[in-house]
């Protein structure tokens, strides 16, 4: 228990440049406070002592602004930066070394079954190891965000995210992929800093460049006389010259 608690504190120091020493993190970071409450309430929940477990997390919500259901499964070294407005549902699962920013929601989508069966099925997302979820992101339904994925700020994710993929937008779409065998890179707020990484933006830029190239070629062709037109004009001038050389007819005489 103490080892996990120290791991949580050290993970904050490793990922937040503004963090000071362990004492400062212990007293000033709501992520540490809510995880202490969660570890206790989750044990009570698994033992079937559910009302006290929910009450503990309700108190933690009042003090930290972070709402975590005691039934959720959260791995080691989980860090919620800033924290306010985070919601983690009952059947959510979170791996190790995961980072959330404020206003992230792991929301549940109810299946098309009767109300009693809804409590027995998974409704919330599964987050793999070393995932970063940016501020305001909404991850909805029993989907999987796989290992080393990045979810950009304010994205709405409703489909599975593959290993190492960065997604942004509404609905979220892939904009970048981690290079094979590359070491994990910590992207603050889960957002890539390379503004040219969006595949759709690159495609649109390519199409605009192609249109400009075709326009330039068309302008060049319009500025040069066509060979057939030039030959017809020359033939017309020759006929006029031949008519001038012929002797006048009787009518003219």
CORWO-V532211 format. One record per pair of residues at least 6 apart in sequence whose C-alpha atoms are under 6 Angstrom apart, sorted by sequence separation. I is the first residue (numbers start at 1). GAP is how many residues later the second one is. If there is no record, write none. Layout:
# CORWO-V532211
i: (I/I)
gap: (GAP/GAP)
This chain:
# CORWO-V532211
i: (13/61/167/167/45/166/167/44/166/166/165/41/165/155/164/109/149/155/156/164/108/145/146/148/149/151/155/156/157/86/108/125/137/144/145/146/147/148/149/150/151/152/156/85/86/89/107/124/125/128/131/134/136/137/139/143/146/149/155/66/72/84/85/86/87/88/123/124/125/126/127/128/129/130/131/132/133/134/135/136/137/138/139/140/65/66/68/71/72/74/75/78/80/83/86/123/125/128/131/134/137/65/66/67/68/69/72/73/74/75/76/77/78/79/80/81/82/69/75/80/176/175/175/175/34/42/41/91/104/92/94/95/97/98/103/104/108/109/91/92/93/94/95/96/97/98/99/100/101/102/103/104/105/106/107/108/30/92/95/98/101/104/106/153/152/151/152/150/31/134/134/133/132/11/8/7)
gap: (6/6/6/7/8/8/8/9/9/10/11/12/12/13/13/14/14/14/14/14/15/15/15/15/15/15/15/15/15/16/16/16/16/16/16/16/16/16/16/16/16/16/16/17/17/17/17/17/17/17/17/17/17/17/17/17/17/17/17/18/18/18/18/18/18/18/18/18/18/18/18/18/18/18/18/18/18/18/18/18/18/18/18/18/19/19/19/19/19/19/19/19/19/19/19/19/19/19/19/19/19/20/20/20/20/20/20/20/20/20/20/20/20/20/20/20/20/21/21/21/21/22/23/24/26/28/29/31/31/32/32/32/32/32/32/32/32/32/33/33/33/33/33/33/33/33/33/33/33/33/33/33/33/33/33/33/34/34/34/34/34/34/34/36/38/39/39/40/49/55/56/57/58/66/69/70)
